[in-house]
């Protein structure tokens, strides 16, 4: 039976960095954000978004092309609207994830980049959880350097993401400080996997 490991953490804490390290180590990684970006180019998804949001967001489509920044800003400013958008996107992501698991069923261990693991109560689906973390100043700097990002949007995203609590702490198998260099992060991962007999 394949062991499933979730990689999670708040925005800007280094989930992508950890996933790159895991892939370099030869592991298969399901990256939720990457799959979501691809979905925004699908005709059926675009039609659903148009139907649900075109009357709420001025100039949502420019020359027929979806303005993802406007959609994102609107969704993160209203939790009900964010929930509507998630209801369009998430079922497709879960289907892609299911196919990923089936296609890699012979792998000893699979990794999953899941941004809202605890918020969506998904942690129980995984055998282990890797939690990425970093100093708040570094986190803020990383996020504000991103395209289509500003401080207000950063704050709104943080407001829907969980902070560590005693409840979530007990489900975390390994904490990874991504301020450290990649070699140290890789060694932490290798040591953990070695203890669990999961190294390739």
C-alpha positions in Angstrom: 0.0 0.0 0.0 1.3 3.4 -1.0 2.2 5.8 1.8 0.7 9.3 1.3 2.6 12.4 2.7 1.0 15.9 2.6 3.2 19.0 2.3 1.4 22.0 3.7 2.0 25.4 5.2 0.8 29.0 4.8 1.4 31.1 1.7 5.1 32.0 1.2 6.4 29.4 3.6 8.3 27.3 1.0 5.9 24.5 -0.1 7.2 24.8 -3.7 10.8 24.6 -2.6 10.2 21.4 -0.6 8.3 19.9 -3.6 11.2 20.7 -5.9 13.6 19.0 -3.4 11.3 15.9 -3.3 11.2 15.7 -7.1 14.9 16.0 -7.3 15.1 13.1 -4.9 13.1 11.0 -7.3 9.7 11.2 -5.7 6.4 11.7 -7.4 4.7 14.9 -6.2 1.1 16.1 -6.8 1.1 19.9 -6.9 -2.4 21.3 -6.3 -1.6 24.9 -7.3 -0.1 23.8 -10.6 -3.2 21.7 -11.4 -5.4 24.6 -10.5 -3.5 26.9 -12.9 -4.1 24.4 -15.7 -7.8 24.2 -14.9 -8.2 27.9 -15.4 -7.5 27.3 -19.1 -10.2 24.7 -19.5 -13.3 25.7 -21.4 -15.8 24.1 -19.0 -14.2 25.8 -16.0 -14.1 29.2 -17.8 -17.8 28.8 -18.7 -18.7 28.0 -15.0 -16.7 31.0 -13.8 -18.4 33.2 -16.4 -21.9 32.0 -15.4 -21.2 32.6 -11.6 -19.1 35.8 -11.6 -19.5 37.8 -14.8 -22.3 40.0 -13.3 -20.4 40.6 -10.1 -16.9 41.5 -11.3 -16.5 44.4 -13.8 -14.4 43.5 -16.9 -13.8 40.0 -15.6 -13.2 39.0 -19.3 -11.0 41.1 -21.5 -10.9 40.2 -25.2 -12.5 36.9 -24.1 -9.7 36.1 -21.7 -10.3 35.6 -17.9 -8.7 38.1 -15.7 -7.5 35.8 -12.9 -6.2 38.6 -10.7 -9.6 40.3 -10.6 -11.3 37.0 -9.9 -8.8 36.1 -7.1 -9.1 39.6 -5.5 -12.9 39.4 -5.5 -13.0 35.8 -4.1 -10.6 36.6 -1.3 -12.6 39.7 -0.3 -15.7 37.6 0.4 -15.6 34.1 2.0 -19.0 33.1 0.5 -17.7 34.0 -3.0 -14.4 32.2 -2.3 -16.5 29.1 -1.4 -18.4 29.3 -4.7 -15.1 29.5 -6.7 -13.7 26.5 -4.7 -16.9 24.5 -5.5 -16.1 25.0 -9.2 -12.4 24.2 -9.0 -11.9 21.7 -6.2 -14.0 18.7 -7.5 -11.8 18.8 -10.6 -8.6 18.9 -8.5 -9.7 15.9 -6.5 -10.4 13.9 -9.7 -7.0 14.7 -11.1 -5.5 13.7 -7.7 -7.4 10.4 -7.8 -5.9 9.7 -11.3 -2.4 10.6 -10.0 -2.7 8.1 -7.1 -4.0 5.3 -9.5 -1.3 6.0 -12.1 1.4 5.8 -9.3 0.0 2.9 -7.3 3.3 1.0 -7.4 5.2 3.8 -5.7 6.2 3.2 -2.1 5.4 6.8 -1.1 3.7 9.7 -2.8 3.8 13.4 -1.9 0.9 15.9 -2.1 1.3 19.7 -2.0 -2.0 20.6 -0.2 -2.2 24.4 0.7 -5.4 24.2 2.8 -4.9 20.8 4.5 -6.1 21.6 8.0 -8.6 24.3 6.9 -10.4 21.7 4.7 -10.0 18.9 7.3 -8.0 16.8 4.8 -5.1 15.8 7.1 -6.8 12.5 8.0 -6.4 11.3 4.4 -2.6 11.3 4.8 -0.1 9.1 6.7 2.3 11.9 7.4 2.3 15.7 7.2 5.3 17.9 6.4 4.7 21.5 7.5 6.7 24.3 6.0 7.4 27.4 8.0 9.6 30.5 7.9 10.1 33.8 9.7 7.2 36.2 9.2 9.3 38.9 7.7 10.7 36.5 5.1 7.3 35.2 4.4 5.9 38.7 3.7 8.9 39.6 1.5 8.5 36.4 -0.6 4.7 36.9 -1.1 4.9 40.6 -1.9 7.5 39.8 -4.6 4.9 37.7 -6.4 3.1 38.9 -9.5 -0.4 40.2 -9.0 0.1 40.4 -5.2 -0.2 43.3 -2.8 -0.3 43.6 1.0 -4.1 43.8 1.2 -4.5 40.6 -0.8 -1.8 38.9 1.3 -3.7 39.8 4.5 -6.9 38.4 3.0 -5.2 35.1 2.1 -3.7 34.8 5.5 -7.2 35.3 7.1 -8.5 32.1 5.5 -5.4 30.1 6.3 -5.0 28.4 9.7 -2.3 29.2 12.2 -0.6 26.5 14.2 -2.6 25.3 17.2 -2.3 22.4 19.6 -5.0 20.7 17.5 -3.0 20.9 14.2 0.4 20.5 15.9 -0.3 16.9 16.9 -0.9 15.9 13.2 2.4 17.3 12.0 5.1 14.7 11.3 7.9 17.0 10.3 8.4 20.8 10.4 10.7 22.3 7.7 12.2 25.7 8.1 12.7 26.9 4.5 14.9 29.8 5.5 17.6 27.1 5.8 19.6 26.1 2.7 18.3 23.3 0.5 20.9 20.8 1.6 19.8 21.1 5.2 16.1 20.8 4.2 16.9 17.8 2.1 18.8 16.2 5.0 15.8 16.7 7.3 13.6 15.0 4.8 16.0 12.2 4.2 16.4 11.6 8.0 12.7 11.4 8.5 12.1 9.1 5.5 15.0 6.9 6.6 13.5 6.5 10.1 10.2 5.4 8.4 11.9 3.1 5.9 10.6 5.2 3.0 13.8 6.2 1.3 14.3 5.1 -2.3 
